[in-house]
Amino acid sequence: MSSLIKHPKDFYAGLMYAAIGAGAIIIARDYNMGTSVRMGPGYFPTLLGALLIIVGTLSMIRAFLRQGESIATFYWKEIFLVLGSVVLFGLLVRGAGLVPSLILLVLVSAWASEKFQIKSAVLLAILTSVFSALVFVKGLGLPFSIIGPWFGM
């Protein structure tokens, strides 16, 4: 018996896009929309959510029309490492500061790759954190401490 869904990867990716888009619209529904000339805080998330729903729907429709490969396995370790690194960044950024938190984010998320090499991961972490500190803290003036109060700075 053949499945109605011919391309499971497209179908589940589309489902994920549509769910994230619907979530954005639900969260933004209490925000003021404004107009296209004078946008309120709910305008962009609602518009982006609607676009995600459209892309997700098109991807799900395509999954019924085009043949594709099935989903071989679910990579739990990689998912937990990448999502965990983002959660770790969020928990540490106020106390440790932008640079140490970003270095940990890059190192932990890079560990999820099969091609992980500590030298290149450390180099990437350092370059990313220096670039982010220069652009976001110095250039744009965002209120992040480069090195946080936990380190006495």
Stockholm file with secondary structure:
# STOCKHOLM 1.0

chainA/1-153         MSSLIKHPKDFYAGLMYAAIGAGAIIIARDYNMGTSVRMGPGYFPTLLGALLIIVGTLSMIRAFLRQGESIATFYWKEIFLVLGSVVLFGLLVRGAGLVPSLILLVLVSAWASEKFQIKSAVLLAILTSVFSALVFVKGLGLPFSIIGPWFGM
#=GR chainA/1-153 SS CCCSCSCHHHHHHHHHHHHHHHHHHHHHTTSCCBCSSSBCTTHHHHHHHHHHHHHHHHHHHHHHHSCCCCCCCCCHHHHHHHHHHHHHHHHHHHHHCHHHHHHHHHHHHHTTSTTCCHHHHHHHHHHHHHHHIIIIIIISCCSCCSSCGGGTC
#=GC SS_cons         CCCSCSCHHHHHHHHHHHHHHHHHHHHHTTSCCBCSSSBCTTHHHHHHHHHHHHHHHHHHHHHHHSCCCCCCCCCHHHHHHHHHHHHHHHHHHHHHCHHHHHHHHHHHHHTTSTTCCHHHHHHHHHHHHHHHIIIIIIISCCSCCSSCGGGTC
//
